[in-house]
Amino acid sequence: MQQARPSLLTRAVIGLIIIVQVALAIVFIFAPAAFPQMMSLDPAPAWTGWIFAQFGARCLGFAFGMAVALRDMARHAAWLWAMIIVQAVDWVGTLLPLAAGTLKLSQVSTAPFLPVLFIIVLGLELLRQRRAAAR
């Protein structure tokens, strides 16, 4: 089975995904109260520190998975598929409160557009890898 080397764009986007996931993990594990302040949101209830830590741990897991996938895309394509699904859920989960008016565009930072970039680039790379394997 032949594997195509990931494109420079793919490597850069996966690097960006890793950075975003690690940054989210750090904030949600070590400074969960800072997130609402950074995003101009009302303070979260004290109990959310627990669920934020759970989310932060998953962000670390996805950062690790993206790093693993970057080393061997064909073998670890499931990580790319998982990230595509996560990003699609994130995107819909951002658009719904924006459409309802419960969040403002200024409060959701990059959430309306980064998932679209991630989905497109990862999807195209998976297609590229599949074509290379068929040769």
mmCIF file of the C-alpha atoms, coordinates in Angstrom:
data_MODEL
# 
_entry.id   MODEL 
# 
loop_
_atom_site.group_PDB 
_atom_site.id 
_atom_site.type_symbol 
_atom_site.label_atom_id 
_atom_site.label_alt_id 
_atom_site.label_comp_id 
_atom_site.label_asym_id 
_atom_site.label_entity_id 
_atom_site.label_seq_id 
_atom_site.pdbx_PDB_ins_code 
_atom_site.Cartn_x 
_atom_site.Cartn_y 
_atom_site.Cartn_z 
_atom_site.occupancy 
_atom_site.B_iso_or_equiv 
_atom_site.pdbx_formal_charge 
_atom_site.auth_seq_id 
_atom_site.auth_comp_id 
_atom_site.auth_asym_id 
_atom_site.auth_atom_id 
_atom_site.pdbx_PDB_model_num 
ATOM 1   C CA . MET A 1 1   ? 0.000   0.000  0.000  1.00 0.00 ? 1   MET A CA 1 
ATOM 2   C CA . GLN A 1 2   ? 1.482   3.303  -1.083 1.00 0.00 ? 2   GLN A CA 1 
ATOM 3   C CA . GLN A 1 3   ? 1.109   6.332  1.163  1.00 0.00 ? 3   GLN A CA 1 
ATOM 4   C CA . ALA A 1 4   ? 1.242   9.900  -0.045 1.00 0.00 ? 4   ALA A CA 1 
ATOM 5   C CA . ARG A 1 5   ? 3.238   12.307 2.060  1.00 0.00 ? 5   ARG A CA 1 
ATOM 6   C CA . PRO A 1 6   ? 0.792   14.791 3.606  1.00 0.00 ? 6   PRO A CA 1 
ATOM 7   C CA . SER A 1 7   ? 0.768   18.129 1.831  1.00 0.00 ? 7   SER A CA 1 
ATOM 8   C CA . LEU A 1 8   ? 2.367   21.158 3.446  1.00 0.00 ? 8   LEU A CA 1 
ATOM 9   C CA . LEU A 1 9   ? -1.122  22.602 3.947  1.00 0.00 ? 9   LEU A CA 1 
ATOM 10  C CA . THR A 1 10  ? -2.269  19.428 5.687  1.00 0.00 ? 10  THR A CA 1 
ATOM 11  C CA . ARG A 1 11  ? 0.795   19.384 7.938  1.00 0.00 ? 11  ARG A CA 1 
ATOM 12  C CA . ALA A 1 12  ? 0.284   23.064 8.791  1.00 0.00 ? 12  ALA A CA 1 
ATOM 13  C CA . VAL A 1 13  ? -3.421  22.589 9.537  1.00 0.00 ? 13  VAL A CA 1 
ATOM 14  C CA . ILE A 1 14  ? -2.790  19.524 11.696 1.00 0.00 ? 14  ILE A CA 1 
ATOM 15  C CA . GLY A 1 15  ? -0.107  21.518 13.512 1.00 0.00 ? 15  GLY A CA 1 
ATOM 16  C CA . LEU A 1 16  ? -2.685  24.261 14.080 1.00 0.00 ? 16  LEU A CA 1 
ATOM 17  C CA . ILE A 1 17  ? -5.203  21.684 15.327 1.00 0.00 ? 17  ILE A CA 1 
ATOM 18  C CA . ILE A 1 18  ? -2.606  20.369 17.790 1.00 0.00 ? 18  ILE A CA 1 
ATOM 19  C CA . ILE A 1 19  ? -1.858  23.896 19.036 1.00 0.00 ? 19  ILE A CA 1 
ATOM 20  C CA . VAL A 1 20  ? -5.564  24.719 19.442 1.00 0.00 ? 20  VAL A CA 1 
ATOM 21  C CA . GLN A 1 21  ? -6.252  21.451 21.262 1.00 0.00 ? 21  GLN A CA 1 
ATOM 22  C CA . VAL A 1 22  ? -3.322  21.922 23.656 1.00 0.00 ? 22  VAL A CA 1 
ATOM 23  C CA . ALA A 1 23  ? -4.268  25.558 24.310 1.00 0.00 ? 23  ALA A CA 1 
ATOM 24  C CA . LEU A 1 24  ? -7.857  24.570 25.072 1.00 0.00 ? 24  LEU A CA 1 
ATOM 25  C CA . ALA A 1 25  ? -6.626  21.774 27.344 1.00 0.00 ? 25  ALA A CA 1 
ATOM 26  C CA . ILE A 1 26  ? -4.394  24.146 29.296 1.00 0.00 ? 26  ILE A CA 1 
ATOM 27  C CA . VAL A 1 27  ? -7.168  26.697 29.766 1.00 0.00 ? 27  VAL A CA 1 
ATOM 28  C CA . PHE A 1 28  ? -9.859  24.195 30.671 1.00 0.00 ? 28  PHE A CA 1 
ATOM 29  C CA . ILE A 1 29  ? -7.703  22.096 33.005 1.00 0.00 ? 29  ILE A CA 1 
ATOM 30  C CA . PHE A 1 30  ? -5.675  24.797 34.755 1.00 0.00 ? 30  PHE A CA 1 
ATOM 31  C CA . ALA A 1 31  ? -7.725  27.999 34.466 1.00 0.00 ? 31  ALA A CA 1 
ATOM 32  C CA . PRO A 1 32  ? -11.353 27.165 33.686 1.00 0.00 ? 32  PRO A CA 1 
ATOM 33  C CA . ALA A 1 33  ? -12.639 30.399 35.216 1.00 0.00 ? 33  ALA A CA 1 
ATOM 34  C CA . ALA A 1 34  ? -10.502 32.371 32.755 1.00 0.00 ? 34  ALA A CA 1 
ATOM 35  C CA . PHE A 1 35  ? -12.414 31.113 29.718 1.00 0.00 ? 35  PHE A CA 1 
ATOM 36  C CA . PRO A 1 36  ? -15.688 32.961 30.338 1.00 0.00 ? 36  PRO A CA 1 
ATOM 37  C CA . GLN A 1 37  ? -13.723 36.128 31.078 1.00 0.00 ? 37  GLN A CA 1 
ATOM 38  C CA . MET A 1 38  ? -11.683 35.816 27.864 1.00 0.00 ? 38  MET A CA 1 
ATOM 39  C CA . MET A 1 39  ? -14.851 35.350 25.812 1.00 0.00 ? 39  MET A CA 1 
ATOM 40  C CA . SER A 1 40  ? -16.910 38.082 27.551 1.00 0.00 ? 40  SER A CA 1 
ATOM 41  C CA . LEU A 1 41  ? -19.325 35.506 28.924 1.00 0.00 ? 41  LEU A CA 1 
ATOM 42  C CA . ASP A 1 42  ? -21.043 35.389 32.285 1.00 0.00 ? 42  ASP A CA 1 
ATOM 43  C CA . PRO A 1 43  ? -19.040 33.509 34.918 1.00 0.00 ? 43  PRO A CA 1 
ATOM 44  C CA . ALA A 1 44  ? -19.656 29.776 34.800 1.00 0.00 ? 44  ALA A CA 1 
ATOM 45  C CA . PRO A 1 45  ? -21.014 28.020 37.887 1.00 0.00 ? 45  PRO A CA 1 
ATOM 46  C CA . ALA A 1 46  ? -18.355 26.519 40.150 1.00 0.00 ? 46  ALA A CA 1 
ATOM 47  C CA . TRP A 1 47  ? -19.307 22.958 39.219 1.00 0.00 ? 47  TRP A CA 1 
ATOM 48  C CA . THR A 1 48  ? -18.241 23.526 35.595 1.00 0.00 ? 48  THR A CA 1 
ATOM 49  C CA . GLY A 1 49  ? -14.578 23.197 36.603 1.00 0.00 ? 49  GLY A CA 1 
ATOM 50  C CA . TRP A 1 50  ? -15.196 19.452 36.699 1.00 0.00 ? 50  TRP A CA 1 
ATOM 51  C CA . ILE A 1 51  ? -16.648 19.193 33.186 1.00 0.00 ? 51  ILE A CA 1 
ATOM 52  C CA . PHE A 1 52  ? -14.078 21.648 31.832 1.00 0.00 ? 52  PHE A CA 1 
ATOM 53  C CA . ALA A 1 53  ? -11.293 19.376 33.146 1.00 0.00 ? 53  ALA A CA 1 
ATOM 54  C CA . GLN A 1 54  ? -12.981 16.423 31.432 1.00 0.00 ? 54  GLN A CA 1 
ATOM 55  C CA . PHE A 1 55  ? -13.097 18.405 28.191 1.00 0.00 ? 55  PHE A CA 1 
ATOM 56  C CA . GLY A 1 56  ? -9.482  19.508 28.595 1.00 0.00 ? 56  GLY A CA 1 
ATOM 57  C CA . ALA A 1 57  ? -8.358  15.913 28.970 1.00 0.00 ? 57  ALA A CA 1 
ATOM 58  C CA . ARG A 1 58  ? -10.110 15.029 25.724 1.00 0.00 ? 58  ARG A CA 1 
ATOM 59  C CA . CYS A 1 59  ? -8.418  17.953 23.997 1.00 0.00 ? 59  CYS A CA 1 
ATOM 60  C CA . LEU A 1 60  ? -5.050  16.528 25.058 1.00 0.00 ? 60  LEU A CA 1 
ATOM 61  C CA . GLY A 1 61  ? -6.129  13.158 23.673 1.00 0.00 ? 61  GLY A CA 1 
ATOM 62  C CA . PHE A 1 62  ? -7.055  14.674 20.334 1.00 0.00 ? 62  PHE A CA 1 
ATOM 63  C CA . ALA A 1 63  ? -3.796  16.639 20.188 1.00 0.00 ? 63  ALA A CA 1 
ATOM 64  C CA . PHE A 1 64  ? -1.945  13.360 20.711 1.00 0.00 ? 64  PHE A CA 1 
ATOM 65  C CA . GLY A 1 65  ? -4.102  11.613 18.095 1.00 0.00 ? 65  GLY A CA 1 
ATOM 66  C CA . MET A 1 66  ? -3.417  14.303 15.517 1.00 0.00 ? 66  MET A CA 1 
ATOM 67  C CA . ALA A 1 67  ? 0.324   14.015 16.172 1.00 0.00 ? 67  ALA A CA 1 
ATOM 68  C CA . VAL A 1 68  ? 0.115   10.237 15.721 1.00 0.00 ? 68  VAL A CA 1 
ATOM 69  C CA . ALA A 1 69  ? -1.912  10.612 12.513 1.00 0.00 ? 69  ALA A CA 1 
ATOM 70  C CA . LEU A 1 70  ? 0.571   13.104 11.140 1.00 0.00 ? 70  LEU A CA 1 
ATOM 71  C CA . ARG A 1 71  ? 3.310   10.473 11.292 1.00 0.00 ? 71  ARG A CA 1 
ATOM 72  C CA . ASP A 1 72  ? 1.334   7.864  9.332  1.00 0.00 ? 72  ASP A CA 1 
ATOM 73  C CA . MET A 1 73  ? -1.916  9.094  7.784  1.00 0.00 ? 73  MET A CA 1 
ATOM 74  C CA . ALA A 1 74  ? -2.894  5.820  6.143  1.00 0.00 ? 74  ALA A CA 1 
ATOM 75  C CA . ARG A 1 75  ? -2.473  3.792  9.305  1.00 0.00 ? 75  ARG A CA 1 
ATOM 76  C CA . HIS A 1 76  ? -4.129  6.352  11.594 1.00 0.00 ? 76  HIS A CA 1 
ATOM 77  C CA . ALA A 1 77  ? -6.847  7.740  9.324  1.00 0.00 ? 77  ALA A CA 1 
ATOM 78  C CA . ALA A 1 78  ? -9.427  7.038  12.056 1.00 0.00 ? 78  ALA A CA 1 
ATOM 79  C CA . TRP A 1 79  ? -7.992  9.961  14.031 1.00 0.00 ? 79  TRP A CA 1 
ATOM 80  C CA . LEU A 1 80  ? -8.635  12.254 11.076 1.00 0.00 ? 80  LEU A CA 1 
ATOM 81  C CA . TRP A 1 81  ? -12.194 10.956 10.732 1.00 0.00 ? 81  TRP A CA 1 
ATOM 82  C CA . ALA A 1 82  ? -12.755 11.442 14.452 1.00 0.00 ? 82  ALA A CA 1 
ATOM 83  C CA . MET A 1 83  ? -11.501 15.030 14.251 1.00 0.00 ? 83  MET A CA 1 
ATOM 84  C CA . ILE A 1 84  ? -13.756 15.718 11.261 1.00 0.00 ? 84  ILE A CA 1 
ATOM 85  C CA . ILE A 1 85  ? -16.767 14.505 13.265 1.00 0.00 ? 85  ILE A CA 1 
ATOM 86  C CA . VAL A 1 86  ? -15.736 16.527 16.337 1.00 0.00 ? 86  VAL A CA 1 
ATOM 87  C CA . GLN A 1 87  ? -15.288 19.636 14.229 1.00 0.00 ? 87  GLN A CA 1 
ATOM 88  C CA . ALA A 1 88  ? -18.686 19.174 12.557 1.00 0.00 ? 88  ALA A CA 1 
ATOM 89  C CA . VAL A 1 89  ? -20.360 18.905 15.974 1.00 0.00 ? 89  VAL A CA 1 
ATOM 90  C CA . ASP A 1 90  ? -18.379 21.932 17.197 1.00 0.00 ? 90  ASP A CA 1 
ATOM 91  C CA . TRP A 1 91  ? -19.447 23.948 14.150 1.00 0.00 ? 91  TRP A CA 1 
ATOM 92  C CA . VAL A 1 92  ? -23.142 23.137 14.505 1.00 0.00 ? 92  VAL A CA 1 
ATOM 93  C CA . GLY A 1 93  ? -22.867 23.720 18.247 1.00 0.00 ? 93  GLY A CA 1 
ATOM 94  C CA . THR A 1 94  ? -21.518 27.187 17.501 1.00 0.00 ? 94  THR A CA 1 
ATOM 95  C CA . LEU A 1 95  ? -23.938 28.129 14.737 1.00 0.00 ? 95  LEU A CA 1 
ATOM 96  C CA . LEU A 1 96  ? -27.090 27.245 16.689 1.00 0.00 ? 96  LEU A CA 1 
ATOM 97  C CA . PRO A 1 97  ? -26.535 29.688 19.587 1.00 0.00 ? 97  PRO A CA 1 
ATOM 98  C CA . LEU A 1 98  ? -25.298 32.320 17.128 1.00 0.00 ? 98  LEU A CA 1 
ATOM 99  C CA . ALA A 1 99  ? -28.496 31.944 15.104 1.00 0.00 ? 99  ALA A CA 1 
ATOM 100 C CA . ALA A 1 100 ? -30.592 32.013 18.279 1.00 0.00 ? 100 ALA A CA 1 
ATOM 101 C CA . GLY A 1 101 ? -28.822 35.164 19.442 1.00 0.00 ? 101 GLY A CA 1 
ATOM 102 C CA . THR A 1 102 ? -27.636 33.647 22.731 1.00 0.00 ? 102 THR A CA 1 
ATOM 103 C CA . LEU A 1 103 ? -24.009 34.202 21.712 1.00 0.00 ? 103 LEU A CA 1 
ATOM 104 C CA . LYS A 1 104 ? -22.390 36.969 19.700 1.00 0.00 ? 104 LYS A CA 1 
ATOM 105 C CA . LEU A 1 105 ? -19.847 36.418 16.963 1.00 0.00 ? 105 LEU A CA 1 
ATOM 106 C CA . SER A 1 106 ? -17.272 38.261 19.105 1.00 0.00 ? 106 SER A CA 1 
ATOM 107 C CA . GLN A 1 107 ? -17.802 35.685 21.877 1.00 0.00 ? 107 GLN A CA 1 
ATOM 108 C CA . VAL A 1 108 ? -17.128 32.573 19.828 1.00 0.00 ? 108 VAL A CA 1 
ATOM 109 C CA . SER A 1 109 ? -13.720 33.582 18.505 1.00 0.00 ? 109 SER A CA 1 
ATOM 110 C CA . THR A 1 110 ? -12.606 31.270 15.684 1.00 0.00 ? 110 THR A CA 1 
ATOM 111 C CA . ALA A 1 111 ? -15.345 28.659 16.218 1.00 0.00 ? 111 ALA A CA 1 
ATOM 112 C CA . PRO A 1 112 ? -17.451 29.639 13.177 1.00 0.00 ? 112 PRO A CA 1 
ATOM 113 C CA . PHE A 1 113 ? -14.645 29.193 10.650 1.00 0.00 ? 113 PHE A CA 1 
ATOM 114 C CA . LEU A 1 114 ? -11.804 26.991 11.945 1.00 0.00 ? 114 LEU A CA 1 
ATOM 115 C CA . PRO A 1 115 ? -13.958 23.839 11.986 1.00 0.00 ? 115 PRO A CA 1 
ATOM 116 C CA . VAL A 1 116 ? -14.810 24.396 8.316  1.00 0.00 ? 116 VAL A CA 1 
ATOM 117 C CA . LEU A 1 117 ? -11.112 24.755 7.448  1.00 0.00 ? 117 LEU A CA 1 
ATOM 118 C CA . PHE A 1 118 ? -10.223 21.669 9.479  1.00 0.00 ? 118 PHE A CA 1 
ATOM 119 C CA . ILE A 1 119 ? -12.998 19.562 7.911  1.00 0.00 ? 119 ILE A CA 1 
ATOM 120 C CA . ILE A 1 120 ? -12.106 20.561 4.349  1.00 0.00 ? 120 ILE A CA 1 
ATOM 121 C CA . VAL A 1 121 ? -8.345  20.049 4.712  1.00 0.00 ? 121 VAL A CA 1 
ATOM 122 C CA . LEU A 1 122 ? -8.623  16.759 6.605  1.00 0.00 ? 122 LEU A CA 1 
ATOM 123 C CA . GLY A 1 123 ? -11.296 15.450 4.227  1.00 0.00 ? 123 GLY A CA 1 
ATOM 124 C CA . LEU A 1 124 ? -9.234  16.307 1.160  1.00 0.00 ? 124 LEU A CA 1 
ATOM 125 C CA . GLU A 1 125 ? -6.164  14.680 2.704  1.00 0.00 ? 125 GLU A CA 1 
ATOM 126 C CA . LEU A 1 126 ? -8.104  11.494 3.435  1.00 0.00 ? 126 LEU A CA 1 
ATOM 127 C CA . LEU A 1 127 ? -9.253  11.446 -0.194 1.00 0.00 ? 127 LEU A CA 1 
ATOM 128 C CA . ARG A 1 128 ? -5.662  12.021 -1.360 1.00 0.00 ? 128 ARG A CA 1 
ATOM 129 C CA . GLN A 1 129 ? -4.425  9.174  0.847  1.00 0.00 ? 129 GLN A CA 1 
ATOM 130 C CA . ARG A 1 130 ? -7.144  6.832  -0.459 1.00 0.00 ? 130 ARG A CA 1 
ATOM 131 C CA . ARG A 1 131 ? -6.187  7.629  -4.068 1.00 0.00 ? 131 ARG A CA 1 
ATOM 132 C CA . ALA A 1 132 ? -2.491  7.064  -3.332 1.00 0.00 ? 132 ALA A CA 1 
ATOM 133 C CA . ALA A 1 133 ? -3.260  3.698  -1.742 1.00 0.00 ? 133 ALA A CA 1 
ATOM 134 C CA . ALA A 1 134 ? -5.268  2.629  -4.815 1.00 0.00 ? 134 ALA A CA 1 
ATOM 135 C CA . ARG A 1 135 ? -2.256  3.123  -7.124 1.00 0.00 ? 135 ARG A CA 1 
# 
